[in-house]
Amino acid sequence: MPVKIFGIAKSRAFRCIFAAEEAGVPYEMVATDFTTGVKAPSFAAVNPNAKIPAMQDGDLVMWESLAINLHLVRKGKPDLIPAGNGVSQVEMWTLWVATEIEPHQMAWAYNTVIRPPEQRDPKQAEAGAAALRSRLDVLERVLDGRDYLLGAAFTAADLNVACVLYTAWFNKFDLSGTPRVKAWLDRCLARPAAKKARALREAA
């Protein structure tokens, strides 16, 4: 049976679509929007946090997009999480992107492209951009001499970091100061699975 992904493509559910496509896991989208959908009693039984995405795989119910991604990878393509120390490295990068990238990326995005112009705060936008640039500098150093975060091969670490950074990439955050990051992100988001997820996200 396909897993159920609750959400819409124009949300963090994009990340789970990317993961499901990459892992070859059959999935069914259960259309659930940010407003009325997340408040429905039926959805509260899936995610009491009233946020999307969420996932149901048989008796297993999960929320948190990046955790869902790791489950999907383990289910369909476990070699994307290398054995041994690779497991810990994938977990490290997954937590890193959630704590070190996403808050600053969203501070920039909300105050640059997402909110109506009259609701944007230029100071928050610049602070978010500056903090994001400093984190991208970390990625730039890590990617020196390698194609992907853990080495020569694409892994779940790349999947989770790239699917979060899609927001900056799509909204044309200036990546010229980190050319290795830009080349890596372009590679990740040009993968067939990413293109399928992007087509849904960008058509929404």
N, C-alpha and C positions, 0 to 999 in steps of 0.2 A: 504494500500500500504506500502511496506517496505520503511524504510528510506534509503537514499543513503549515504554511507560513502566513501569519496574520499581519496584515499591513497593506501598504500601497507602495508601488515602485518609487514614488517620489518621497521617500522617507528612508530611515536607516534600514528598512527592509531590503533596500537595494543591496546591502552588504550580504545578506543571507541568500538572495537570489544569485549573486556572484559565487558564493561558496557552494551552493547546491549545484550550480552549473559546472563549476570547476571539479567538484567531487563526483559528478554523475549521479546525484541522488534525485530520484523523481520527487517532484513537489507540486503542491496545489496552493495557489494564492487564495486566501480568504480575505476578500476586500474589507479592510477596516481602516477608517480614516481617523484623523487626529481629534476630531470633535465629537460627533455623535457616536461613531463606531466604538471608540474606546470607553464610552460611558454605558454601553449596552450591558445588561446583566449577564448575557451569555459570554461576553468577553471578559467580564470580571472574574469568571470562573477560570479563565485561561491565564490572565495576568492581572492580579489585584492592584498592580501599580498604575493601571489604566494608561499604558503607553505601548506603542508599537516599535519594533516588531515583537512577536511572540511566535513560538513554534510548538506544534504537537506532533510527536512521533510515537504512535501507539499510546502506551500509558505514560510516556514521558512528556511533560510540559515544561518548556523553558522560556525565559525572557533574557534580555541582554544580547544584543546582536552579535558581539564578538564571541561570546560563549556558545551561542547557537552555531556560529561558524565552525568552531572547533569540534562540536558534536557532528556536524555534517561531514567534515573532513574525515573524522575517525570512522564514520559510518560507511562512506563511499570510496575514499581514497586515502587510507591511513598512511601511505608512504609520503604524503605531504607533511607529516610530522616525523622527522627523522628520529630513529631510535637513539637511546642513550641520552647524551647531553642535549641533543636536538630538541627533545621534549621540553626541557627547562628553558631553552632559548626561545622556542615558540611562545611559551607562556610569558617570558620576560617581555618580548616585543609586543605581545597582545596587551599586557598591562601598561606598558610604556606608552603606546599610542592612545590608550584611553585616558591616561592621566596627564601626559606631557604634551600631546598634540591636540586632542579634541577640544579641550576648554578654550585654548588660545585661538584655534582655528575658528571656532564658533563665535568668539567675541569679535573677531575680524569680520566674519561673514554676515553676522546679524547686523552689524553697523556699516556694512558696505553694500550688500546686495539683497539681503533677505527682507529686512524691515522697510517699510515705506520711508522715503527720504526724511520726512519730518520727524521720524522716530529714531533716527540714527545719531549716535554719539561719536564724533570724529576722534575724540580722545581714546575711547574704548577700542575703536577700530585700529588706531595706531599702536596702542599698547598690545593688543592681540597680535598684530602683524609682527611687532618687534619680538615678542616672546616666541611666536611661531618660527621666525627666521633663526632664532638661536637653537631651537630644537632641530630644525632642518640642517643646521651646521653639524650636529651630531651625526645625522644620517649621512651627510656628505663624507665625513671622515670614515665611517664604517664601510661605506661603499667603495672606498679607495682600493682598487685592485680586484674587485669582485663584482659579479653581475647582479647578485641577489644578497639578501641580508645574511644568510648563513653560508654563502659561498657561491658555487657555480650553478646551483639548481634552485628553481622556484619552490618555495615551501609555504606552509600556512602562516609563517611569520610575514612573508611578503603579502599574502592575501589580506591579512587583517590590517596591516599598516597601510597598504595601498587603498583598500576600500574606504578607510577613514579619510585619507588624504585626497580622495576623489573630490570632496567638496572644494578644497582649495584649487585643485587642478581644473575642475569644471568651471569655476568662477574666476579663472585666470589670475590667481595669486602669482606674483612675480617670483619665478624660480630661477631667474638668470644668475643669481649669486651662488646657486648650488647645482651646477650642471650635471653632476653625477646623479643627484636626486631626480632631476628632471628626466634624464635618460632612463633611469630605473622605473620611475612612475609611468612614463610613456610605455615601456615594455610591459609592465604589469597590466595596464589598462587597455592594451591592445590584444591581450590574450582572447581567444574565442569566447571563453566563459564571460569575461568582463564585457566584451562587446554585446553579448546577448542581454546581460543585465543592464548595460548602459542604454541599449535600444529601448527597453521598457521604461527606464528612469527618465530618459531624455524626451520620450514621446508623451510623458504624463503631463 
